[in-house]
Amino acid sequence: MAVFSRTRAPLVRVAVALLVLPLLLGCGCCNLPNLIFDEIFGGQRHTFTEQDLIGDWSSDCGGTVSIRADGTATVTDLPVDSVRNDAGDLVENKVNGEFRWQIQPESDDTDQEVRFTTPQHGEEVFAAHAERDWTGFDDLEYYLSTPDEPIYCVLSK
């Protein structure tokens, strides 16, 4: 047993040095949990501006959103949630109409997102955030709520 410990001791010291040295040098290894999280979910969420949002968007779940510079948007046949009917089938609730939109900044707890609200009462109808990507901002992503689990829907220009 003593021979086994002596032969392993240098390996253990080298392994510890390899783990501790980058932390002491400030290589950014403390970001490892975030990098792993980004890897699992396919990238990171990039920031976007009002100018990035203006234009016509189509959802891969169906429907369209036309975002205008004046803070208004036209939404057509955009599914935002699904419920089970009496027969147990999923039925999509689709949104249509004129809405207001506003960018909510990123915080410690939430990603930056664009919120769509009713013009009369300011009730949020749905919100979207930048789709996770490695290259930069291109698409928006929102959740289609279902009784079982949310479905990711992507809005693309």
Steps between C-alpha positions, in 0.01 A plus 500: 500500500786741577646455150161576345468829696853616411449440130163680498610801706682680214202448273266645759725805546512559126122468471444746784749744347324477163167579665619778733752681277248626240280636780795686650592642159144614433437304182123535528444143610252632754267543202504126441145445635367769260691347209360157580148650526547673161628177346200301623252755367679570172655842550430818685236769485628813328371850561286674242386854432172654388644527149570124500133428577329722242366297209290196418553177692363149434468230764596138438192418714278701262398864488676829440601813690559838332697731730497874430731776623213684672473229768205319344477155346247303299474135601324251273409141593789462746448201733587598858355211700323168470228354718331162507138495387234268644614222264858531631638648177740795505345815358721802424394848605618742235554873543382755245494877514689817579739504793765720661855374534786599727848366568558396861870513592694206632522463877672263741199268480375538142625531144422803287162457335243680292153504655178529306209654690142601431470870412199559728606339828870426455451130572785284376389260227839342434871576522796394287874499553801448275534141387811330634767515232879507469525767231281791613141622496287375212179351636259538789373210706182474703327222688175348383347391831343156509354299790796259482805716427590819314586481131768732364383698200742704290412831334716572194513797263 
